[in-house]
């Protein structure tokens, strides 16, 4: 896979057409015996999506490549037209951007779990009993006011949600080639943070010192008494959607990771929706003034991870019911897809291609409703995720002819 590369003079700068990308996280599924061999999308009652599909181009996307199981970050970068094998963006950076941290080039960020350690120093609960946001913020404030700062560096914490916290280290010469400390199981010690490349030794020292200080400062806490760290990453700026494609863009997403990847590519993130309905309401308020709108819905992925086939069906149906409100804004191009597949029968992200629908006045309709079977027969065929943006730009009249 390569970046979507378009010569600067091939993109209509200042064109006034609008593109909307609706992402049902983990949309792709697998046949389920109890549903007559249908996938979640095929089993769902989706009159609005089916009607739209019958006048749209359909296809299947490989977000990263055939046989590759994508994470959510790479999956979304691909949909935005960025080669995820070129832009290796660590989860720590995405989480930091998602909680509103203004990152500087070279900053080191990581995802932290508040955890419970027993008297032997073993991990008793990797998520510290899922504390309330109030409890999590209290502990973060306690640490930020008590940490001894390493000479020449600044270490700070930002609470994300419940047990989730973002670590930021700022200073010169930081590397992110570090091992995670989360053992991914309980009843064992946490792992040592080690540098896996010569340029990351100082980073490892700083992280180890921070984790030790945290255990010391939180020693009187019965449950929230330490951290597990993972997803280390350093921040480097990448070209924005405005710079590459002339698109002013807005993102409506509830969870920090998805707001983070949107900010990474220069999208405005005006508010945090509380639920599915509010995501659409915020789009109706903010989207029509932007050239590109990204709407993210998480429950399809969550139910897939839970192995809840019926729950994933319900999540799809909930979004289908709201689709007319998106269509009422009359976007020139509307795409509906996922960043990866999370089949309920598999309970994890998988490598299976993801169904995609592209509606515009220039579409070649396939018919048959919106589902994996219909999309496999669609005129778009099976293609790489980075090419979706080129198709969107073309259908929106934002590309000129290439060559003489």
N, C-alpha and C positions, 0 to 999 in steps of 0.2 A: 504494500500500500504506500501511496505517496500523498503529500499535501494536495489539496485542490489548488492548482496554480493557474491563475488567469492573468494574462497581460493587463497592465493598468488601463490601457486604452480599449479593452474589451468590455469593461464594466461601465454601465451607464451611471455615472455619479449624479446624484440629485434627482433620479427618477422617482416618481411619487407612488409607485405601486407598493402594496403591503403583503408581507409574507407572515403566516402564523404557523408555528411548529408546536404541536401538541404531543407531549411524550407521556405515555402510560408506562411507567417504569416497570421493567421486567415483563412486558406485554406478551412475548412469545410463549407458547405452551406446547404441551404434548398431549396426544389422545389419551382419554381416560375411559376405562371400561364402563364405569358407572354412568357415564354421559354418552353412551352409545358410540364410543370411539371418537368423540369430538374433543377439541381443545377447549380451554376456558373461553377464548374469544368466540369460538364457533357455538358453544353452548349458551352464551349470554344472549338475552333478548335485547337486541340493539337496532331498533327500527331506524333511528336517525343515522347511525354509522352505516347501516346497510344501504339506505337510500342514497347517502353521499357516495358510497363505494360504487354504486351502480352508474354513477356519472363521473367516475374518477379513474386515473391510472393506478394500477396496483402492482406490487412486486414484493420481493423479499430482500432484506439487507443483511450482509455480514458486517457487523460494526467494526471489527478489526480485521478479520480474515477467516476463511473456512477452517473450522476445527479449533479456533481460538475462543476461549471463554473470556469475555471482557468484564472488567470492573466498571462501575458506574462512571467514573471519571473518563477513562478512555472511550467508553460508549458515547458519552455526550460530546466530547471533543470531536469525535468522528462525525456526528450529526451536524456539528457546526462547521464542518469542512476542514478540520485540522487532523493531520496524520497523528494518531495516538502513539505510534512507534517512534515518531520524531520528537514529539513534545511529551516527555515522560514527567508527568506532574504528580508528585507525591501527595498522599491524602492529607498530610499535615498542612500543606500550603492551601489546599482547597478548603479545609476546615477553618483555617485562619481567615481567609478571605470571606468565608461564609458568615463568620461571626462579626465581621466589620473591621478587622484589623487592617490598618494601612501598612502593607508590607513594603519594605525597601529591598532593593537588589542585594542578595546574599544573606537575607534573614533566614534563620533555621526555625522550622515549625514542626510540631508533632502533635498527634492525638494522644490524649491521656484518658485513662479510666481511673476514677476514684475507686479504690479497692479496699477490702478488709484483709488485714494480715493478723494471724493469731500470735499467741505468745512465743511460739517457736519461729516466727518469721515466715511461716508458710502462707500462701494465698488461700484465704478462707472463702472469699467471695470476690470474683473478678469485677463485679459491678457495685459492690458496697451496698447491696440491698436496694439498688435503684433509688437513691435519695431524691427528695423533692428538689425543685429548682432553688428554693429558699435555702435548704441545707447545703446544696452544692455551692451556691454563691457565698455563703458564710465562710466555708472552709477556704475557698479561693481568696477571699478578702484577708483571712487570717494569714495565709501563706504570703501573699503579696506584701503585707506589711512587716513580715518577719524575716524574709529571705536575705541571706548575706550574698551580695552580688560579687561574682568573680571579677577580678581586676581586668578592666578593659572591655567588659561585656555587660549586657543588660538582660536579665531573665525575668519574664513576667508570665502570668497566667490569665486566661480569659475563660469564664464559665460558658459552656455551650448549652447543655441541657442535662438535667438529672445528674448522672455520674460522669458525663462527658465534659472534658476540659481541653483547652488548647494551650500548648506550651510555645512561647516565643523566646528565642535567643537572638540577640542583635549584637553584632560586632564584626570585626574584620577577620577574614580567613576561615570561615566556618564551612565544614563539609557535612554532607548528609548521608555518607556511606556508613550507616550505623545499624546495629542489630536491634530488633525489638526486645523489650523486656517482658512482654506478656507471654506466659507459658501456654496460654489457651486452655488451661485446665486448673483445677483447684486441688489443694492438698500437697502442693509442691512449692519450692521457692520461686521467686521471680527470677528472670534471666538477667545476666549481666549485660549492660550496654557496651558493646565493643565496636571499635572502628574496623571497617573492612577494607579501607584504602588509606594510604599515608596521609592524605589531606584532612582526615576526619578525626585524628587523635584528640585534638583540643576539644572538639565538639563532644566526644565521648566522655572526657574528663568533666566537662561542665554538666552534662546530663547526669552522670553518676553522682556528682556532688549535689545537684538539685534533688535527686531522688532520696539521697541519704538525709538531706536537710528536711525534706518533707516528712519522712518517717519520724524524725526527731521532734519537729514542731507539732505534729499531729499525734504524738504518743498518748495524749490524754483523751483522744477521741475513741469512742467504743467501736465504731464501724468505719468511719471515713478517715483511715489512718495511713494511707499511702497511695501510690500511683503505679499504674502499669503504662508503659509508653510504647507507641508504635507509629508507623507511617511517617518517619522522619523525611523532611524534604527542605531544600533551599529554594528561595523564590528568585526567578528571573522573568522579566517582562516578556510577553510574546505579542505579536501584532494583533490588533483588534479587528473586529468585524467591520468597523467603520473604515479602518485603514486598508483592509484587504478587499472589501466588497462594497464600500460606500453605504453600509447599513447602520442607521441608528437603531439600537436594539434595547428591548426591555425584557426582563425575566420575572416571572411570577412563580416562585417556588417556596415551599414551606421549610425545607430542611437545609441546614448550612452548607452541606457538601455541594448541593446543586446550585445554591446561590453563589458559592465560591467559584465553581467552574464557569458560571455565567459572567462573574466579575472578571475572571481571568481573561476572557475574550472581549472585554470592554462593554458588557451589557450594563444598563442601569437596573438596579434592584430597588424599587421604590418602597416596598413594604413587605412584611412577612404575613402571608395568608394563614388563617387559622384552620381552614378546612377546604374541601373541594369547591364548595359553593363560593367561598370568598375568593378563591383563586380566579374563578371566572369573573366575579364582580370587579376585581382589581384589573383584570384584562380589559373589561369593558370601559373602565375609567382611564387606563393608561395606554393600552395597546393601539387604539386607532390613530394615535399621534406618532407612532413609530413605524419604521419601515419593516422591522422584524420583531416579532413577539414570540417568546418561548414560555409555554405553560407546562409545568411539571406536576404530575400526579403520582404519589408514592404507593398508595394502598395496593395496587396490583402486584407490586414487587413484594411487599410485606406479606400478603396472603400467600404468595407463591412460596416464600421461605417457610411459612408456617405449615405448608402442605395442605392448605385449606382451599381446595378446588372451588367449592361453592362460594367461599368468601371472595376469591379472586373474580368469579363470575359477577358477584354483587358489585364489586368495585368498578368493573367495566360498565355495568348497567347504570351505575350512578353517574358516570361521566357521560355516557350516551344521552341521558336525560337532560344534561346541561348543554349539549352540543348546539341546539338551536340558538342559544344566546351568543355563542361564538360566531355562528353563521350570520346572525343578524347584523354584525358589524361589516359584513361584505368584504372580507379579505380577498385579494386577487389570487393568492395561493394559500391553501390550507393543507398541511400535512399532518397525518396521525400515524405514530409509530411508537417503538420502544427503543431504549438504549441497549437492551440485551433481552434474552429470554430467561424467565425464572419459572419453569414448569412446576406446578404444584406436586406432581408425581416425583419430581427430582429434588425439590426443596432448596435448590441452590441456583446461582447463575449457571447457564449452560452455553454451549457453543452453537446451538441451533439458530438458524437465520430468523430474522424478525419481520413480521408482516408490516407493510407500509402502504399508506393511501395518500395519493397526491391529487387534490382537486383544484382545477383551474378551468378557464374557458377553453384552454388548448389541450385538455386531457383526451386520451383515447380510452374510453370506458371498456372495462372488462366484464362487469356484471357479476352476479352471484353473491353479493353481499361482502362483508368484511370479515375474513377469516383466513387461516393459513392455507387452506385448500384453494380458495379463490385467488389469493395473492400469488401462489405458486404458478397459476395460469396467467397472471397479469402481464400486460405489455411491457412493464419495466423490467421483467425478468428478475434475476438474482444479481445483485451488484454490491459494491463496497460502500460502506457508510459515508465516506467522504464525498462521494459523488452526489449525494442527496442535495447538498447545497447548490451544486451546479444546476441540477434539474430545477430547483426552486427559483434560482435567479433567471433561468431561461424562461420558465413559465410566467414569471413576473415581468418579462420584457426588459430585464436589466442586463442582458448580454447582447453585444453586437456581433455581427458576422465575423468569423475568424478567417483572415486571409482574403485574397482578392476574389 
